[in-house]
Amino acid sequence: MTYPDEWTQKEYLQNKLKLETNGIKVVLIDTILSPIENARTVTYNPFEMKKYPAGTVFVFYCDSGKSTLYRIKEYREKFPEYHCISLKGGRGYWRKNMTLFDD
């Protein structure tokens, strides 16, 4: 799978389900110290994040998604063994009641 610079919430939920069934961990990373309601997030901490297995997908979010998209190259350089993606629209666009249904 090729990884783009950003995922929408729907893409995040779909890809998380698909990747985790294949044994690849997907982690939502909070860069603004403001957890998203109804979502399991991890606070940005490079030391702790490097404890995840290589190949883990880190999905970074901020308030609008612009800062994390701007810094995606920096994250990729800091975490070369991982896949780094920005959450499009960030925390502000997150829909806490969005769920996936089988097709």
C-alpha distance (Angstrom), angle and dihedral (degrees) to the residues before:
residue distance angle dihedral
M1 . . .
T2 3.78 . .
Y3 3.77 116.0 .
P4 3.81 121.5 -138.0
D5 3.82 125.0 -149.8
E6 3.80 93.0 -102.8
W7 3.80 143.5 17.6
T8 3.78 129.6 -157.8
Q9 3.79 117.1 -129.7
K10 3.79 90.0 -99.3
E11 3.81 91.9 51.0
Y12 3.79 89.6 47.3
L13 3.80 92.5 53.0
Q14 3.82 93.7 44.3
N15 3.81 95.0 45.7
K16 3.81 93.4 43.3
L17 3.80 89.9 56.1
K18 3.80 93.4 45.7
L19 3.81 96.7 43.7
E20 3.80 96.1 44.3
T21 3.82 91.1 52.5
N22 3.83 84.6 57.5
G23 3.81 92.4 50.0
I24 3.81 98.3 -101.5
K25 3.80 114.0 129.7
V26 3.83 118.6 -134.6
V27 3.81 116.5 -161.5
L28 3.82 127.9 -170.5
I29 3.83 107.3 -141.0
D30 3.82 120.5 -152.6
T31 3.83 109.8 -147.9
I32 3.84 95.8 172.8
L33 3.82 103.2 50.7
S34 3.78 90.7 -114.1
P35 3.82 113.2 113.6
I36 3.79 119.4 -147.0
E37 3.79 114.0 -114.7
N38 3.83 113.9 -112.3
A39 3.82 92.4 10.9
R40 3.77 130.2 100.8
T41 3.81 106.2 -123.9
V42 3.80 135.5 175.1
T43 3.80 121.8 -147.1
Y44 3.80 114.2 -117.4
N45 3.81 106.0 -95.5
P46 3.82 115.0 148.2
F47 3.81 93.6 -160.2
E48 3.83 93.0 54.8
M49 3.80 94.0 38.4
K50 3.81 91.5 58.4
K51 3.81 88.1 63.3
Y52 3.82 89.9 71.7
P53 3.82 115.9 96.4
A54 3.80 118.1 -91.5
G55 3.80 110.9 -92.1
T56 3.81 93.7 39.0
V57 3.81 113.5 143.7
F58 3.82 114.7 -127.9
V59 3.80 114.8 -160.7
F60 3.80 108.7 -164.8
Y61 3.78 123.3 -157.9
C62 3.80 138.4 -175.0
D63 3.81 130.1 170.0
S64 3.81 97.6 -71.5
G65 3.80 105.4 9.6
K66 3.80 92.0 -116.9
S67 3.82 98.3 101.4
T68 3.78 94.8 48.0
L69 3.81 91.6 46.3
Y70 3.81 89.2 50.0
R71 3.83 90.4 50.5
I72 3.82 97.6 41.6
K73 3.83 91.9 105.7
E74 3.81 89.6 52.7
Y75 3.81 91.2 50.5
R76 3.80 91.5 49.2
E77 3.80 90.7 51.9
K78 3.81 91.5 48.0
F79 3.83 93.5 47.1
P80 3.84 106.0 33.9
E81 3.84 94.4 160.5
Y82 3.81 91.6 56.1
H83 3.79 137.1 63.5
C84 3.82 112.4 -115.4
I85 3.80 123.0 -159.4
S86 3.82 133.9 168.7
L87 3.80 121.4 -130.0
K88 3.81 106.7 -121.2
G89 3.80 111.3 -125.1
G90 3.79 90.7 9.2
R91 3.78 123.2 -142.2
G92 3.79 92.3 -27.8
Y93 3.80 93.3 63.6
W94 3.83 96.2 42.3
R95 3.81 113.0 119.7
K96 3.80 106.7 -151.0
N97 3.80 93.9 -158.7
M98 3.81 97.8 47.2
T99 3.79 112.5 124.6
L100 3.77 136.4 171.9
F101 3.76 123.8 -115.3
D102 3.80 126.9 -160.4
D103 3.79 113.3 -104.2
